[in-house]
């Protein structure tokens, strides 16, 4: 199963543990994460399930391409990293 980790900034707002979540696409992995941590959904995606502007997701070190549908493939042994970027100066 893909292993999912979260940026420390995101974990300051939501109690979640890195772990393995079932899914063959980013969307399927996110659905599994949200099933376990429903409060994370509003931080990661908007009301239309589009990735929020200041959230990035990496699969095996590469940023995903499909921010709208999250259809990027995720291998069974992939490392998925959900990052909430900080803005400001």
Secondary structure, 3 states (H helix, E strand, C coil): CEEEEECHHHHCCCCCCCEEECCCEHHHHHHHHHHHCHHHHHHHECCCCCECCCEEEEECCEECCCCCCCCCECCCCCEEEEEECCCCC
